[in-house]
Amino acid sequence: MASHLITRRLLPLVSLAAALALFAALLAGGPSADAKTTIRLRAKESGGLSFSKKTIRTRGGKVTLVMKASKSLNLPHAIAVEGNGIDKSGKRTTQGKAGRSKVTVTLKKGKTYTFYCPVPGHRGAGMVGTIRVRG
């Protein structure tokens, strides 16, 4: 009977200790390598070619950039990322149709990358920006 009482009293404490240990381990490890961030932006043509963002700040790891193009746009657009060994482009949108271009890359902490529209002439016309990854 005494051992039953001890077990009943210790079980909640042991469970609490295990939960705290798990929480501490998660905090110490930071975000997992599988953590994924999605960043959304729009292609713009009014006032010149551009994206809705010029600078993106994010954490390291797997990042997906999703560029939306409305059907009112007169040109095709896409999203691409380059720098630090990365050179990857999403598919082009079709002019006059709503669409999106998506690219997923793994970014390194403390590094800087460039995102741009890979359609010929668009980068030089202003469809370019910077991704700054927190260190």
N, C-alpha and C positions, 0 to 999 in steps of 0.2 A: 504494500500500500504506500509506503514512504517513497519507493522508487517511482511509482506512478505519479505522485505529487511533484517530485523533482522533475520528471520528464515533462509534465504539463506546464511547469513554470519555466523551464529552460528552452522549450521549443520555440516560443515567440522570440526569445533573445537570440537564439541561434539563427533563426530566419532573418531577423533584423540585421545581424552581423553579416550574413551572406549577401543580403541586398545592398548594404553599405559598401562592402568589398567590391561587388560588381559595379556599382555606381562610380567608385573611385577609379577602378580600372578603365572604365569608359572615358572618364574625364582625362586621365593621364594619356590615353592613346589618341585623343583628339578625334577629328572626323576620320572615318574609315576610308580606305583607298577606293571603295566602291561608291562613296558619296558622289552625287551627281548634281550639278547646278544647271539650270536652264535660264538663258538670257534671251529676252525677246526684244526685237527692234523692228523698225519699219523702213522701207525704201521710200525716199521722197524725191520728187522732181521739181516741186515749186521752188523758185528762187535758186535753181541749180541742182545738180545731182548730189544727194547726201543720204546719210542714215539718220534715224531719229536720235542716235547717241553718237558722240565723238570719242568719249572715253568710257571704258567699262572697267570697273574694279571688281575682282572676284577672288575666291580662294583657289588654291591649287587642286588638281585632280581632274576628274572627267567633267567637261563643260560642254554644253550644247548651245549653240547660237541658232536662233530661229528668226529669220527675216521674213516679214509679211509684206506682200505687195498687193495693193488694191487694184481693182479692175480699171480704175481711172488712169493708171499709169500708162504712158505711151511707149515705154521701152521694156525689154526683158531685164531682169536683175537676178543676182545670186549673192551668196555670202561665202567668203573664204577666210582662212586664217593661215598666217605664216610667221615664222620666227622660231629660233631655238630648235631647229630640226623638224619643224612642222610646216607642211605646205599642203593644205587640204581644202577642197571646194565642195560646196553643195550644188544641187541641180539648179538650173536656170528656171525662172518663172517665164510664162508666156505673156507677151504684151497684150494689153486689153482684157486680160483675165485675172481674177484674183488668184493668188497662189502664195506659196512659201518656199523658201530655200532653207535647208538645215544642214549644219555641219557639227560633228562631235569630235572633240580633241581632248587630249590629256595635257594639261598645263602644269608647268613646274613652279613651285613656290619661289617668289622673289624675282621672277622673270617678266619681261615685257614682250608682247606679241602685237601683230598688226592684223586687223580685220578689214576686209575690203570687198568691193564688187569685182569679180573677175571678168565681167563682160568687157571686151576691148574698149578702151577710152574712158570707162566709168571711174576707175581709180584716180586717174589724172584729173578728172572733172570734179572730184571732191568726195567720192564714195569710199572713204577710208577713215579708219579710227584706230585707237590704241586700246589694248587690253593690258591692264596692270594687275599682276597676280600678287596678292599679299604674301609676305614672307613670314 
